[in-house]
Amino acid sequence: MLERSRDGRIVFAGDSIGRNQWESMVCMLAAAVPAASSSRVYERSGKPISRHKGYLAMVFADYNLSVEYYRAPMIVMVHRFPAANNATAGSVRGGVRLDALPRHADRWAAADVLVLNSGHWWNQHKTVKAGNYFMVGDRLNKTMDIKEAFQRSLQTVKDWELSSAQLSESYFFFRSFSPSHYSNGTWNTGGSCAGQREPPTTNNGRSEEEYSWMNAMIAKMTEDIKSHGRKARFLNITHMTELRPDGHPAGHREPGTPPDAPEDCSHWCLPGVPDVWNQILYAHLLSAGYGTRRNQR
């Protein structure tokens, strides 16, 4: 993959689960770099890889390749209103602009491979209950439901992709929802996955019931883009991921995490499940002839 990606850019944009997939890709590619050249793999701006805001870009200098992550948890733009406005607007703390992508989306457009994801923030807790309401233009809508809002955000992604001349030759992926595995509660009410030690052999259908509407919308959006002659693909990992409740960090959090912090049953240990997502991603790229013209030059 390093050879096929030479002189290119691989970009991930999305929420922290998308960052998890980016970390996996960086680690897998770095493992293939000869030990003598390991110093030639570095973050472009010298930022620590533990940084969780903004963006990160790992450079593989011997291949003139960058593998980048841009934080965009809702995939569309989120406005944060000043505290002074909050006092006059009641419970409104922010607005999710369904008709606009984040300001750094112009950096996504020149990617050779673009992998988007969203989903874990599209719930009542992260939106309405947190004072974040949906917006179209400058108009705040406090009654729009999450499904309609998510659909509108995907329409914005679709319109942007199809209008971008830079993306006309890019490989475009939108990943399906990555299930969490909290038992006996949610992430903030004592939910746990610490007792999970083996993958189950069957799935209880929970992912299909809870996330099928979201995945159906993503699948349709990518098919619509593909029908215009673009190299678009729905990266469907939900069912296989549902079968890995044993793959989360649980109580094994990052250094410095308070001992009473909730268990993490949403993100993934590495090496682990996101590595398989990237193997599937690479298989799709190979089937589409990724890197062949670059190698012929």
Salt bridges, closest charged atoms under 4 A:
GLU3 OE2 - ARG6 NH2 3.09
GLU23 OE2 - ARG19 NE 2.88
ASP62 OD1 - ARG40 NE 2.78
GLU68 OE1 - ARG9 NH2 2.70
GLU68 OE2 - ARG44 NH2 3.97
ASP99 OD1 - ARG97 NE 2.74
ASP112 OD1 - ARG294 NH2 3.15
GLU148 OE2 - ARG152 NH2 3.34
GLU161 OE1 - ARG230 NE 3.56
GLU169 OE1 - LYS231 NZ 3.71
GLU169 OE1 - ARG293 NH2 3.37
GLU208 OE2 - HIS239 ND1 3.44
GLU210 OE2 - ARG206 NH1 3.50
ASP224 OD2 - LYS158 NZ 3.48
ASP224 OD2 - LYS220 NZ 2.99
GLU242 OE2 - HIS181 NE2 3.63
GLU242 OE2 - ARG206 NH2 3.49
ASP246 OD1 - ARG244 NE 2.95
GLU254 OE2 - HIS52 NE2 3.38
ASP264 OD2 - HIS267 ND1 2.98
